[in-house]
Amino acid sequence: MELRQLEYVLTVAEELHFRRAAERMHVSQQSVGEQIRLERELGAALFARTASAWR
């Protein structure tokens, strides 16, 4: 795990929304999703995704 990945995870957790987290970090929403690789490394979902989380 890299520090940057942790920053993305924490920002998504604070914002409760991938798009808002991306805006806050000045990156694309796709970049946020790609950086949440930590989920794959852990083998578990860290976030419950709903339709509203992807808007």
mmCIF entry with sequence, helices, sheets and N, C-alpha, C, O atoms, coordinates in Angstrom:
data_MODEL
# 
_entry.id   MODEL 
# 
_entity.id                         1 
_entity.type                       polymer 
_entity.pdbx_number_of_molecules   1 
# 
_entity_poly.entity_id                      1 
_entity_poly.type                           'polypeptide(L)' 
_entity_poly.nstd_linkage                   no 
_entity_poly.nstd_monomer                   no 
_entity_poly.pdbx_seq_one_letter_code       MELRQLEYVLTVAEELHFRRAAERMHVSQQSVGEQIRLERELGAALFARTASAWR 
_entity_poly.pdbx_seq_one_letter_code_can   MELRQLEYVLTVAEELHFRRAAERMHVSQQSVGEQIRLERELGAALFARTASAWR 
_entity_poly.pdbx_strand_id                 A 
# 
loop_
_entity_poly_seq.entity_id 
_entity_poly_seq.num 
_entity_poly_seq.mon_id 
_entity_poly_seq.hetero 
1 1  MET n 
1 2  GLU n 
1 3  LEU n 
1 4  ARG n 
1 5  GLN n 
1 6  LEU n 
1 7  GLU n 
1 8  TYR n 
1 9  VAL n 
1 10 LEU n 
1 11 THR n 
1 12 VAL n 
1 13 ALA n 
1 14 GLU n 
1 15 GLU n 
1 16 LEU n 
1 17 HIS n 
1 18 PHE n 
1 19 ARG n 
1 20 ARG n 
1 21 ALA n 
1 22 ALA n 
1 23 GLU n 
1 24 ARG n 
1 25 MET n 
1 26 HIS n 
1 27 VAL n 
1 28 SER n 
1 29 GLN n 
1 30 GLN n 
1 31 SER n 
1 32 VAL n 
1 33 GLY n 
1 34 GLU n 
1 35 GLN n 
1 36 ILE n 
1 37 ARG n 
1 38 LEU n 
1 39 GLU n 
1 40 ARG n 
1 41 GLU n 
1 42 LEU n 
1 43 GLY n 
1 44 ALA n 
1 45 ALA n 
1 46 LEU n 
1 47 PHE n 
1 48 ALA n 
1 49 ARG n 
1 50 THR n 
1 51 ALA n 
1 52 SER n 
1 53 ALA n 
1 54 TRP n 
1 55 ARG n 
# 
_struct_asym.id          A 
_struct_asym.entity_id   1 
# 
loop_
_struct_conf.conf_type_id 
_struct_conf.id 
_struct_conf.pdbx_PDB_helix_id 
_struct_conf.beg_label_comp_id 
_struct_conf.beg_label_asym_id 
_struct_conf.beg_label_seq_id 
_struct_conf.pdbx_beg_PDB_ins_code 
_struct_conf.end_label_comp_id 
_struct_conf.end_label_asym_id 
_struct_conf.end_label_seq_id 
_struct_conf.pdbx_end_PDB_ins_code 
_struct_conf.beg_auth_comp_id 
_struct_conf.beg_auth_asym_id 
_struct_conf.beg_auth_seq_id 
_struct_conf.end_auth_comp_id 
_struct_conf.end_auth_asym_id 
_struct_conf.end_auth_seq_id 
_struct_conf.pdbx_PDB_helix_class 
_struct_conf.details 
_struct_conf.pdbx_PDB_helix_length 
HELX_P HELX_P1 AA1 LEU A 3  ? GLU A 15 ? LEU A 3  GLU A 15 1 ? 13 
HELX_P HELX_P2 AA2 PHE A 18 ? MET A 25 ? PHE A 18 MET A 25 1 ? 8  
HELX_P HELX_P3 AA3 GLN A 29 ? GLN A 35 ? GLN A 29 GLN A 35 1 ? 7  
HELX_P HELX_P4 AA4 LEU A 38 ? LEU A 42 ? LEU A 38 LEU A 42 1 ? 5  
HELX_P HELX_P5 AA5 ALA A 51 ? TRP A 54 ? ALA A 51 TRP A 54 5 ? 4  
# 
_struct_conf_type.id          HELX_P 
_struct_conf_type.criteria    ? 
_struct_conf_type.reference   ? 
# 
loop_
_atom_site.group_PDB 
_atom_site.id 
_atom_site.type_symbol 
_atom_site.label_atom_id 
_atom_site.label_alt_id 
_atom_site.label_comp_id 
_atom_site.label_asym_id 
_atom_site.label_entity_id 
_atom_site.label_seq_id 
_atom_site.pdbx_PDB_ins_code 
_atom_site.Cartn_x 
_atom_site.Cartn_y 
_atom_site.Cartn_z 
_atom_site.occupancy 
_atom_site.B_iso_or_equiv 
_atom_site.pdbx_formal_charge 
_atom_site.auth_seq_id 
_atom_site.auth_comp_id 
_atom_site.auth_asym_id 
_atom_site.auth_atom_id 
_atom_site.pdbx_PDB_model_num 
ATOM 1   N N  . MET A 1 1  ? 0.839   -1.171 0.000   1.00 0.00 ? 1  MET A N  1 
ATOM 2   C CA . MET A 1 1  ? 0.000   0.000  0.000   1.00 0.00 ? 1  MET A CA 1 
ATOM 3   C C  . MET A 1 1  ? 0.888   1.239  0.000   1.00 0.00 ? 1  MET A C  1 
ATOM 4   O O  . MET A 1 1  ? 1.904   1.298  0.693   1.00 0.00 ? 1  MET A O  1 
ATOM 5   N N  . GLU A 1 2  ? 0.490   2.207  -0.778  1.00 0.00 ? 2  GLU A N  1 
ATOM 6   C CA . GLU A 1 2  ? 1.210   3.469  -0.858  1.00 0.00 ? 2  GLU A CA 1 
ATOM 7   C C  . GLU A 1 2  ? 0.449   4.539  -0.090  1.00 0.00 ? 2  GLU A C  1 
ATOM 8   O O  . GLU A 1 2  ? -0.767  4.439  0.075   1.00 0.00 ? 2  GLU A O  1 
ATOM 9   N N  . LEU A 1 3  ? 1.139   5.542  0.373   1.00 0.00 ? 3  LEU A N  1 
ATOM 10  C CA . LEU A 1 3  ? 0.521   6.636  1.112   1.00 0.00 ? 3  LEU A CA 1 
ATOM 11  C C  . LEU A 1 3  ? -0.569  7.303  0.281   1.00 0.00 ? 3  LEU A C  1 
ATOM 12  O O  . LEU A 1 3  ? -1.619  7.672  0.806   1.00 0.00 ? 3  LEU A O  1 
ATOM 13  N N  . ARG A 1 4  ? -0.319  7.454  -1.002  1.00 0.00 ? 4  ARG A N  1 
ATOM 14  C CA . ARG A 1 4  ? -1.299  8.112  -1.880  1.00 0.00 ? 4  ARG A CA 1 
ATOM 15  C C  . ARG A 1 4  ? -2.612  7.326  -1.898  1.00 0.00 ? 4  ARG A C  1 
ATOM 16  O O  . ARG A 1 4  ? -3.688  7.925  -1.893  1.00 0.00 ? 4  ARG A O  1 
ATOM 17  N N  . GLN A 1 5  ? -2.537  6.002  -1.919  1.00 0.00 ? 5  GLN A N  1 
ATOM 18  C CA . GLN A 1 5  ? -3.744  5.187  -1.904  1.00 0.00 ? 5  GLN A CA 1 
ATOM 19  C C  . GLN A 1 5  ? -4.540  5.447  -0.627  1.00 0.00 ? 5  GLN A C  1 
ATOM 20  O O  . GLN A 1 5  ? -5.766  5.552  -0.665  1.00 0.00 ? 5  GLN A O  1 
ATOM 21  N N  . LEU A 1 6  ? -3.852  5.550  0.480   1.00 0.00 ? 6  LEU A N  1 
ATOM 22  C CA . LEU A 1 6  ? -4.514  5.813  1.741   1.00 0.00 ? 6  LEU A CA 1 
ATOM 23  C C  . LEU A 1 6  ? -5.189  7.180  1.734   1.00 0.00 ? 6  LEU A C  1 
ATOM 24  O O  . LEU A 1 6  ? -6.281  7.340  2.279   1.00 0.00 ? 6  LEU A O  1 
ATOM 25  N N  . GLU A 1 7  ? -4.543  8.158  1.121   1.00 0.00 ? 7  GLU A N  1 
ATOM 26  C CA . GLU A 1 7  ? -5.142  9.491  1.003   1.00 0.00 ? 7  GLU A CA 1 
ATOM 27  C C  . GLU A 1 7  ? -6.452  9.432  0.214   1.00 0.00 ? 7  GLU A C  1 
ATOM 28  O O  . GLU A 1 7  ? -7.434  10.072 0.589   1.00 0.00 ? 7  GLU A O  1 
ATOM 29  N N  . TYR A 1 8  ? -6.465  8.665  -0.875  1.00 0.00 ? 8  TYR A N  1 
ATOM 30  C CA . TYR A 1 8  ? -7.677  8.529  -1.664  1.00 0.00 ? 8  TYR A CA 1 
ATOM 31  C C  . TYR A 1 8  ? -8.775  7.856  -0.845  1.00 0.00 ? 8  TYR A C  1 
ATOM 32  O O  . TYR A 1 8  ? -9.920  8.309  -0.847  1.00 0.00 ? 8  TYR A O  1 
ATOM 33  N N  . VAL A 1 9  ? -8.430  6.779  -0.148  1.00 0.00 ? 9  VAL A N  1 
ATOM 34  C CA . VAL A 1 9  ? -9.410  6.054  0.671   1.00 0.00 ? 9  VAL A CA 1 
ATOM 35  C C  . VAL A 1 9  ? -9.996  6.979  1.729   1.00 0.00 ? 9  VAL A C  1 
ATOM 36  O O  . VAL A 1 9  ? -11.212 7.016  1.916   1.00 0.00 ? 9  VAL A O  1 
ATOM 37  N N  . LEU A 1 10 ? -9.152  7.715  2.413   1.00 0.00 ? 10 LEU A N  1 
ATOM 38  C CA . LEU A 1 10 ? -9.631  8.609  3.464   1.00 0.00 ? 10 LEU A CA 1 
ATOM 39  C C  . LEU A 1 10 ? -10.515 9.725  2.909   1.00 0.00 ? 10 LEU A C  1 
ATOM 40  O O  . LEU A 1 10 ? -11.518 10.088 3.523   1.00 0.00 ? 10 LEU A O  1 
ATOM 41  N N  . THR A 1 11 ? -10.148 10.260 1.762   1.00 0.00 ? 11 THR A N  1 
ATOM 42  C CA . THR A 1 11 ? -10.943 11.324 1.172   1.00 0.00 ? 11 THR A CA 1 
ATOM 43  C C  . THR A 1 11 ? -12.311 10.811 0.747   1.00 0.00 ? 11 THR A C  1 
ATOM 44  O O  . THR A 1 11 ? -13.316 11.486 0.971   1.00 0.00 ? 11 THR A O  1 
ATOM 45  N N  . VAL A 1 12 ? -12.369 9.634  0.141   1.00 0.00 ? 12 VAL A N  1 
ATOM 46  C CA . VAL A 1 12 ? -13.666 9.046  -0.225  1.00 0.00 ? 12 VAL A CA 1 
ATOM 47  C C  . VAL A 1 12 ? -14.489 8.802  1.034   1.00 0.00 ? 12 VAL A C  1 
ATOM 48  O O  . VAL A 1 12 ? -15.692 9.061  1.044   1.00 0.00 ? 12 VAL A O  1 
ATOM 49  N N  . ALA A 1 13 ? -13.864 8.315  2.080   1.00 0.00 ? 13 ALA A N  1 
ATOM 50  C CA . ALA A 1 13 ? -14.580 8.055  3.331   1.00 0.00 ? 13 ALA A CA 1 
ATOM 51  C C  . ALA A 1 13 ? -15.123 9.345  3.938   1.00 0.00 ? 13 ALA A C  1 
ATOM 52  O O  . ALA A 1 13 ? -16.232 9.358  4.473   1.00 0.00 ? 13 ALA A O  1 
ATOM 53  N N  . GLU A 1 14 ? -14.363 10.412 3.862   1.00 0.00 ? 14 GLU A N  1 
ATOM 54  C CA . GLU A 1 14 ? -14.822 11.698 4.402   1.00 0.00 ? 14 GLU A CA 1 
ATOM 55  C C  . GLU A 1 14 ? -15.945 12.293 3.574   1.00 0.00 ? 14 GLU A C  1 
ATOM 56  O O  . GLU A 1 14 ? -16.915 12.820 4.119   1.00 0.00 ? 14 GLU A O  1 
ATOM 57  N N  . GLU A 1 15 ? -15.816 12.211 2.261   1.00 0.00 ? 15 GLU A N  1 
ATOM 58  C CA . GLU A 1 15 ? -16.809 12.817 1.360   1.00 0.00 ? 15 GLU A CA 1 
ATOM 59  C C  . GLU A 1 15 ? -18.043 11.937 1.161   1.00 0.00 ? 15 GLU A C  1 
ATOM 60  O O  . GLU A 1 15 ? -19.115 12.430 0.812   1.00 0.00 ? 15 GLU A O  1 
ATOM 61  N N  . LEU A 1 16 ? -17.883 10.628 1.386   1.00 0.00 ? 16 LEU A N  1 
ATOM 62  C CA . LEU A 1 16 ? -18.967 9.658  1.158   1.00 0.00 ? 16 LEU A CA 1 
ATOM 63  C C  . LEU A 1 16 ? -19.451 9.674  -0.284  1.00 0.00 ? 16 LEU A C  1 
ATOM 64  O O  . LEU A 1 16 ? -20.610 9.370  -0.570  1.00 0.00 ? 16 LEU A O  1 
ATOM 65  N N  . HIS A 1 17 ? -18.537 10.036 -1.195  1.00 0.00 ? 17 HIS A N  1 
ATOM 66  C CA . HIS A 1 17 ? -18.913 10.168 -2.602  1.00 0.00 ? 17 HIS A CA 1 
ATOM 67  C C  . HIS A 1 17 ? -17.642 10.209 -3.444  1.00 0.00 ? 17 HIS A C  1 
ATOM 68  O O  . HIS A 1 17 ? -16.755 11.023 -3.190  1.00 0.00 ? 17 HIS A O  1 
ATOM 69  N N  . PHE A 1 18 ? -17.552 9.341  -4.440  1.00 0.00 ? 18 PHE A N  1 
ATOM 70  C CA . PHE A 1 18 ? -16.348 9.284  -5.276  1.00 0.00 ? 18 PHE A CA 1 
ATOM 71  C C  . PHE A 1 18 ? -16.145 10.567 -6.081  1.00 0.00 ? 18 PHE A C  1 
ATOM 72  O O  . PHE A 1 18 ? -15.018 11.051 -6.188  1.00 0.00 ? 18 PHE A O  1 
ATOM 73  N N  . ARG A 1 19 ? -17.215 11.123 -6.649  1.00 0.00 ? 19 ARG A N  1 
ATOM 74  C CA . ARG A 1 19 ? -17.063 12.329 -7.472  1.00 0.00 ? 19 ARG A CA 1 
ATOM 75  C C  . ARG A 1 19 ? -16.591 13.504 -6.629  1.00 0.00 ? 19 ARG A C  1 
ATOM 76  O O  . ARG A 1 19 ? -15.685 14.234 -7.031  1.00 0.00 ? 19 ARG A O  1 
ATOM 77  N N  . ARG A 1 20 ? -17.198 13.689 -5.464  1.00 0.00 ? 20 ARG A N  1 
ATOM 78  C CA . ARG A 1 20 ? -16.779 14.797 -4.595  1.00 0.00 ? 20 ARG A CA 1 
ATOM 79  C C  . ARG A 1 20 ? -15.345 14.605 -4.110  1.00 0.00 ? 20 ARG A C  1 
ATOM 80  O O  . ARG A 1 20 ? -14.593 15.572 -3.992  1.00 0.00 ? 20 ARG A O  1 
ATOM 81  N N  . ALA A 1 21 ? -14.971 13.376 -3.832  1.00 0.00 ? 21 ALA A N  1 
ATOM 82  C CA . ALA A 1 21 ? -13.587 13.103 -3.434  1.00 0.00 ? 21 ALA A CA 1 
ATOM 83  C C  . ALA A 1 21 ? -12.639 13.471 -4.576  1.00 0.00 ? 21 ALA A C  1 
ATOM 84  O O  . ALA A 1 21 ? -11.587 14.069 -4.350  1.00 0.00 ? 21 ALA A O  1 
ATOM 85  N N  . ALA A 1 22 ? -13.016 13.112 -5.793  1.00 0.00 ? 22 ALA A N  1 
ATOM 86  C CA . ALA A 1 22 ? -12.185 13.431 -6.956  1.00 0.00 ? 22 ALA A CA 1 
ATOM 87  C C  . ALA A 1 22 ? -12.053 14.944 -7.121  1.00 0.00 ? 22 ALA A C  1 
ATOM 88  O O  . ALA A 1 22 ? -10.960 15.453 -7.371  1.00 0.00 ? 22 ALA A O  1 
ATOM 89  N N  . GLU A 1 23 ? -13.161 15.654 -6.982  1.00 0.00 ? 23 GLU A N  1 
ATOM 90  C CA . GLU A 1 23 ? -13.120 17.115 -7.096  1.00 0.00 ? 23 GLU A CA 1 
ATOM 91  C C  . GLU A 1 23 ? -12.216 17.720 -6.026  1.00 0.00 ? 23 GLU A C  1 
ATOM 92  O O  . GLU A 1 23 ? -11.429 18.623 -6.309  1.00 0.00 ? 23 GLU A O  1 
ATOM 93  N N  . ARG A 1 24 ? -12.330 17.229 -4.821  1.00 0.00 ? 24 ARG A N  1 
ATOM 94  C CA . ARG A 1 24 ? -11.516 17.737 -3.708  1.00 0.00 ? 24 ARG A CA 1 
ATOM 95  C C  . ARG A 1 24 ? -10.031 17.479 -3.931  1.00 0.00 ? 24 ARG A C  1 
ATOM 96  O O  . ARG A 1 24 ? -9.191  18.290 -3.542  1.00 0.00 ? 24 ARG A O  1 
ATOM 97  N N  . MET A 1 25 ? -9.708  16.346 -4.559  1.00 0.00 ? 25 MET A N  1 
ATOM 98  C CA . MET A 1 25 ? -8.309  16.002 -4.795  1.00 0.00 ? 25 MET A CA 1 
ATOM 99  C C  . MET A 1 25 ? -7.797  16.513 -6.147  1.00 0.00 ? 25 MET A C  1 
ATOM 100 O O  . MET A 1 25 ? -6.628  16.334 -6.488  1.00 0.00 ? 25 MET A O  1 
ATOM 101 N N  . HIS A 1 26 ? -8.689  17.148 -6.906  1.00 0.00 ? 26 HIS A N  1 
ATOM 102 C CA . HIS A 1 26 ? -8.333  17.706 -8.214  1.00 0.00 ? 26 HIS A CA 1 
ATOM 103 C C  . HIS A 1 26 ? -7.853  16.632 -9.187  1.00 0.00 ? 26 HIS A C  1 
ATOM 104 O O  . HIS A 1 26 ? -6.865  16.811 -9.900  1.00 0.00 ? 26 HIS A O  1 
ATOM 105 N N  . VAL A 1 27 ? -8.576  15.510 -9.198  1.00 0.00 ? 27 VAL A N  1 
ATOM 106 C CA . VAL A 1 27 ? -8.292  14.411 -10.123 1.00 0.00 ? 27 VAL A CA 1 
ATOM 107 C C  . VAL A 1 27 ? -9.608  13.935 -10.710 1.00 0.00 ? 27 VAL A C  1 
ATOM 108 O O  . VAL A 1 27 ? -10.677 14.373 -10.284 1.00 0.00 ? 27 VAL A O  1 
ATOM 109 N N  . SER A 1 28 ? -9.535  13.043 -11.684 1.00 0.00 ? 28 SER A N  1 
ATOM 110 C CA . SER A 1 28 ? -10.758 12.499 -12.266 1.00 0.00 ? 28 SER A CA 1 
ATOM 111 C C  . SER A 1 28 ? -11.355 11.440 -11.346 1.00 0.00 ? 28 SER A C  1 
ATOM 112 O O  . SER A 1 28 ? -10.660 10.844 -10.523 1.00 0.00 ? 28 SER A O  1 
ATOM 113 N N  . GLN A 1 29 ? -12.643 11.224 -11.501 1.00 0.00 ? 29 GLN A N  1 
ATOM 114 C CA . GLN A 1 29 ? -13.319 10.192 -10.722 1.00 0.00 ? 29 GLN A CA 1 
ATOM 115 C C  . GLN A 1 29 ? -12.719 8.823  -11.038 1.00 0.00 ? 29 GLN A C  1 
ATOM 116 O O  . GLN A 1 29 ? -12.608 7.967  -10.160 1.00 0.00 ? 29 GLN A O  1 
ATOM 117 N N  . GLN A 1 30 ? -12.343 8.630  -12.275 1.00 0.00 ? 30 GLN A N  1 
ATOM 118 C CA . GLN A 1 30 ? -11.713 7.377  -12.687 1.00 0.00 ? 30 GLN A CA 1 
ATOM 119 C C  . GLN A 1 30 ? -10.402 7.161  -11.923 1.00 0.00 ? 30 GLN A C  1 
ATOM 120 O O  . GLN A 1 30 ? -10.098 6.041  -11.511 1.00 0.00 ? 30 GLN A O  1 
ATOM 121 N N  . SER A 1 31 ? -9.642  8.214  -11.739 1.00 0.00 ? 31 SER A N  1 
ATOM 122 C CA . SER A 1 31 ? -8.384  8.100  -10.991 1.00 0.00 ? 31 SER A CA 1 
ATOM 123 C C  . SER A 1 31 ? -8.627  7.652  -9.560  1.00 0.00 ? 31 SER A C  1 
ATOM 124 O O  . SER A 1 31 ? -7.870  6.845  -9.020  1.00 0.00 ? 31 SER A O  1 
ATOM 125 N N  . VAL A 1 32 ? -9.675  8.169  -8.949  1.00 0.00 ? 32 VAL A N  1 
ATOM 126 C CA . VAL A 1 32 ? -9.999  7.768  -7.582  1.00 0.00 ? 32 VAL A CA 1 
ATOM 127 C C  . VAL A 1 32 ? -10.310 6.273  -7.556  1.00 0.00 ? 32 VAL A C  1 
ATOM 128 O O  . VAL A 1 32 ? -9.797  5.538  -6.712  1.00 0.00 ? 32 VAL A O  1 
ATOM 129 N N  . GLY A 1 33 ? -11.148 5.834  -8.481  1.00 0.00 ? 33 GLY A N  1 
ATOM 130 C CA . GLY A 1 33 ? -11.497 4.420  -8.538  1.00 0.00 ? 33 GLY A CA 1 
ATOM 131 C C  . GLY A 1 33 ? -10.288 3.527  -8.744  1.00 0.00 ? 33 GLY A C  1 
ATOM 132 O O  . GLY A 1 33 ? -10.180 2.461  -8.138  1.00 0.00 ? 33 GLY A O  1 
ATOM 133 N N  . GLU A 1 34 ? -9.389  3.962  -9.594  1.00 0.00 ? 34 GLU A N  1 
ATOM 134 C CA . GLU A 1 34 ? -8.182  3.172  -9.863  1.00 0.00 ? 34 GLU A CA 1 
ATOM 135 C C  . GLU A 1 34 ? -7.255  3.129  -8.648  1.00 0.00 ? 34 GLU A C  1 
ATOM 136 O O  . GLU A 1 34 ? -6.587  2.123  -8.408  1.00 0.00 ? 34 GLU A O  1 
ATOM 137 N N  . GLN A 1 35 ? -7.217  4.202  -7.900  1.00 0.00 ? 35 GLN A N  1 
ATOM 138 C CA . GLN A 1 35 ? -6.316  4.254  -6.745  1.00 0.00 ? 35 GLN A CA 1 
ATOM 139 C C  . GLN A 1 35 ? -6.848  3.485  -5.548  1.00 0.00 ? 35 GLN A C  1 
ATOM 140 O O  . GLN A 1 35 ? -6.109  3.232  -4.597  1.00 0.00 ? 35 GLN A O  1 
ATOM 141 N N  . ILE A 1 36 ? -8.107  3.115  -5.583  1.00 0.00 ? 36 ILE A N  1 
ATOM 142 C CA . ILE A 1 36 ? -8.671  2.350  -4.472  1.00 0.00 ? 36 ILE A CA 1 
ATOM 143 C C  . ILE A 1 36 ? -8.312  0.879  -4.674  1.00 0.00 ? 36 ILE A C  1 
ATOM 144 O O  . ILE A 1 36 ? -9.112  -0.011 -4.388  1.00 0.00 ? 36 ILE A O  1 
ATOM 145 N N  . ARG A 1 37 ? -7.128  0.642  -5.158  1.00 0.00 ? 37 ARG A N  1 
ATOM 146 C CA . ARG A 1 37 ? -6.623  -0.721 -5.339  1.00 0.00 ? 37 ARG A CA 1 
ATOM 147 C C  . ARG A 1 37 ? -6.443  -1.433 -4.009  1.00 0.00 ? 37 ARG A C  1 
ATOM 148 O O  . ARG A 1 37 ? -6.326  -2.658 -3.963  1.00 0.00 ? 37 ARG A O  1 
ATOM 149 N N  . LEU A 1 38 ? -6.420  -0.684 -2.959  1.00 0.00 ? 38 LEU A N  1 
ATOM 150 C CA . LEU A 1 38 ? -6.248  -1.254 -1.632  1.00 0.00 ? 38 LEU A CA 1 
ATOM 151 C C  . LEU A 1 38 ? -7.301  -2.331 -1.384  1.00 0.00 ? 38 LEU A C  1 
ATOM 152 O O  . LEU A 1 38 ? -7.032  -3.329 -0.716  1.00 0.00 ? 38 LEU A O  1 
ATOM 153 N N  . GLU A 1 39 ? -8.483  -2.126 -1.917  1.00 0.00 ? 39 GLU A N  1 
ATOM 154 C CA . GLU A 1 39 ? -9.547  -3.128 -1.758  1.00 0.00 ? 39 GLU A CA 1 
ATOM 155 C C  . GLU A 1 39 ? -9.115  -4.468 -2.343  1.00 0.00 ? 39 GLU A C  1 
ATOM 156 O O  . GLU A 1 39 ? -9.329  -5.518 -1.737  1.00 0.00 ? 39 GLU A O  1 
ATOM 157 N N  . ARG A 1 40 ? -8.518  -4.424 -3.500  1.00 0.00 ? 40 ARG A N  1 
ATOM 158 C CA . ARG A 1 40 ? -8.061  -5.669 -4.128  1.00 0.00 ? 40 ARG A CA 1 
ATOM 159 C C  . ARG A 1 40 ? -6.932  -6.314 -3.338  1.00 0.00 ? 40 ARG A C  1 
ATOM 160 O O  . ARG A 1 40 ? -6.877  -7.537 -3.207  1.00 0.00 ? 40 ARG A O  1 
ATOM 161 N N  . GLU A 1 41 ? -6.045  -5.501 -2.821  1.00 0.00 ? 41 GLU A N  1 
ATOM 162 C CA . GLU A 1 41 ? -4.934  -6.027 -2.032  1.00 0.00 ? 41 GLU A CA 1 
ATOM 163 C C  . GLU A 1 41 ? -5.428  -6.696 -0.752  1.00 0.00 ? 41 GLU A C  1 
ATOM 164 O O  . GLU A 1 41 ? -4.879  -7.707 -0.315  1.00 0.00 ? 41 GLU A O  1 
ATOM 165 N N  . LEU A 1 42 ? -6.473  -6.117 -0.157  1.00 0.00 ? 42 LEU A N  1 
ATOM 166 C CA . LEU A 1 42 ? -7.026  -6.674 1.072   1.00 0.00 ? 42 LEU A CA 1 
ATOM 167 C C  . LEU A 1 42 ? -7.994  -7.825 0.797   1.00 0.00 ? 42 LEU A C  1 
ATOM 168 O O  . LEU A 1 42 ? -8.252  -8.658 1.666   1.00 0.00 ? 42 LEU A O  1 
ATOM 169 N N  . GLY A 1 43 ? -8.519  -7.853 -0.415  1.00 0.00 ? 43 GLY A N  1 
ATOM 170 C CA . GLY A 1 43 ? -9.499  -8.882 -0.758  1.00 0.00 ? 43 GLY A CA 1 
ATOM 171 C C  . GLY A 1 43 ? -10.865 -8.618 -0.151  1.00 0.00 ? 43 GLY A C  1 
ATOM 172 O O  . GLY A 1 43 ? -11.655 -9.543 0.037   1.00 0.00 ? 43 GLY A O  1 
ATOM 173 N N  . ALA A 1 44 ? -11.145 -7.350 0.158   1.00 0.00 ? 44 ALA A N  1 
ATOM 174 C CA . ALA A 1 44 ? -12.429 -6.985 0.760   1.00 0.00 ? 44 ALA A CA 1 
ATOM 175 C C  . ALA A 1 44 ? -12.823 -5.583 0.324   1.00 0.00 ? 44 ALA A C  1 
ATOM 176 O O  . ALA A 1 44 ? -11.970 -4.721 0.112   1.00 0.00 ? 44 ALA A O  1 
ATOM 177 N N  . ALA A 1 45 ? -14.114 -5.367 0.195   1.00 0.00 ? 45 ALA A N  1 
ATOM 178 C CA . ALA A 1 45 ? -14.618 -4.043 -0.169  1.00 0.00 ? 45 ALA A CA 1 
ATOM 179 C C  . ALA A 1 45 ? -14.523 -3.112 1.034   1.00 0.00 ? 45 ALA A C  1 
ATOM 180 O O  . ALA A 1 45 ? -14.897 -3.490 2.144   1.00 0.00 ? 45 ALA A O  1 
ATOM 181 N N  . LEU A 1 46 ? -14.030 -1.912 0.820   1.00 0.00 ? 46 LEU A N  1 
ATOM 182 C CA . LEU A 1 46 ? -13.956 -0.919 1.883   1.00 0.00 ? 46 LEU A CA 1 
ATOM 183 C C  . LEU A 1 46 ? -15.161 0.005  1.852   1.00 0.00 ? 46 LEU A C  1 
ATOM 184 O O  . LEU A 1 46 ? -15.485 0.649  2.850   1.00 0.00 ? 46 LEU A O  1 
ATOM 185 N N  . PHE A 1 47 ? -15.830 0.069  0.691   1.00 0.00 ? 47 PHE A N  1 
ATOM 186 C CA . PHE A 1 47 ? -16.952 0.968  0.514   1.00 0.00 ? 47 PHE A CA 1 
ATOM 187 C C  . PHE A 1 47 ? -18.146 0.223  -0.049  1.00 0.00 ? 47 PHE A C  1 
ATOM 188 O O  . PHE A 1 47 ? -17.994 -0.655 -0.898  1.00 0.00 ? 47 PHE A O  1 
ATOM 189 N N  . ALA A 1 48 ? -19.325 0.571  0.420   1.00 0.00 ? 48 ALA A N  1 
ATOM 190 C CA . ALA A 1 48 ? -20.567 0.058  -0.161  1.00 0.00 ? 48 ALA A CA 1 
ATOM 191 C C  . ALA A 1 48 ? -20.940 1.024  -1.273  1.00 0.00 ? 48 ALA A C  1 
ATOM 192 O O  . ALA A 1 48 ? -21.225 2.194  -1.018  1.00 0.00 ? 48 ALA A O  1 
ATOM 193 N N  . ARG A 1 49 ? -20.937 0.542  -2.487  1.00 0.00 ? 49 ARG A N  1 
ATOM 194 C CA . ARG A 1 49 ? -21.221 1.410  -3.626  1.00 0.00 ? 49 ARG A CA 1 
ATOM 195 C C  . ARG A 1 49 ? -22.706 1.361  -3.963  1.00 0.00 ? 49 ARG A C  1 
ATOM 196 O O  . ARG A 1 49 ? -23.315 0.294  -4.042  1.00 0.00 ? 49 ARG A O  1 
ATOM 197 N N  . THR A 1 50 ? -23.269 2.553  -4.158  1.00 0.00 ? 50 THR A N  1 
ATOM 198 C CA . THR A 1 50 ? -24.647 2.672  -4.584  1.00 0.00 ? 50 THR A CA 1 
ATOM 199 C C  . THR A 1 50 ? -24.672 3.488  -5.856  1.00 0.00 ? 50 THR A C  1 
ATOM 200 O O  . THR A 1 50 ? -23.667 4.092  -6.229  1.00 0.00 ? 50 THR A O  1 
ATOM 201 N N  . ALA A 1 51 ? -25.793 3.511  -6.514  1.00 0.00 ? 51 ALA A N  1 
ATOM 202 C CA . ALA A 1 51 ? -25.905 4.267  -7.769  1.00 0.00 ? 51 ALA A CA 1 
ATOM 203 C C  . ALA A 1 51 ? -25.563 5.735  -7.553  1.00 0.00 ? 51 ALA A C  1 
ATOM 204 O O  . ALA A 1 51 ? -24.924 6.341  -8.413  1.00 0.00 ? 51 ALA A O  1 
ATOM 205 N N  . SER A 1 52 ? -25.968 6.325  -6.435  1.00 0.00 ? 52 SER A N  1 
ATOM 206 C CA . SER A 1 52 ? -25.692 7.732  -6.187  1.00 0.00 ? 52 SER A CA 1 
ATOM 207 C C  . SER A 1 52 ? -24.211 8.013  -5.971  1.00 0.00 ? 52 SER A C  1 
ATOM 208 O O  . SER A 1 52 ? -23.765 9.143  -6.166  1.00 0.00 ? 52 SER A O  1 
ATOM 209 N N  . ALA A 1 53 ? -23.448 7.009  -5.572  1.00 0.00 ? 53 ALA A N  1 
ATOM 210 C CA . ALA A 1 53 ? -22.010 7.206  -5.347  1.00 0.00 ? 53 ALA A CA 1 
ATOM 211 C C  . ALA A 1 53 ? -21.253 7.415  -6.642  1.00 0.00 ? 53 ALA A C  1 
ATOM 212 O O  . ALA A 1 53 ? -20.123 7.902  -6.614  1.00 0.00 ? 53 ALA A O  1 
ATOM 213 N N  . TRP A 1 54 ? -21.834 7.065  -7.769  1.00 0.00 ? 54 TRP A N  1 
ATOM 214 C CA . TRP A 1 54 ? -21.143 7.168  -9.061  1.00 0.00 ? 54 TRP A CA 1 
ATOM 215 C C  . TRP A 1 54 ? -21.603 8.360  -9.870  1.00 0.00 ? 54 TRP A C  1 
ATOM 216 O O  . TRP A 1 54 ? -21.205 8.492  -11.027 1.00 0.00 ? 54 TRP A O  1 
ATOM 217 N N  . ARG A 1 55 ? -22.415 9.226  -9.319  1.00 0.00 ? 55 ARG A N  1 
ATOM 218 C CA . ARG A 1 55 ? -22.892 10.403 -10.058 1.00 0.00 ? 55 ARG A CA 1 
ATOM 219 C C  . ARG A 1 55 ? -21.994 11.576 -9.865  1.00 0.00 ? 55 ARG A C  1 
ATOM 220 O O  . ARG A 1 55 ? -22.249 12.646 -10.415 1.00 0.00 ? 55 ARG A O  1 
# 
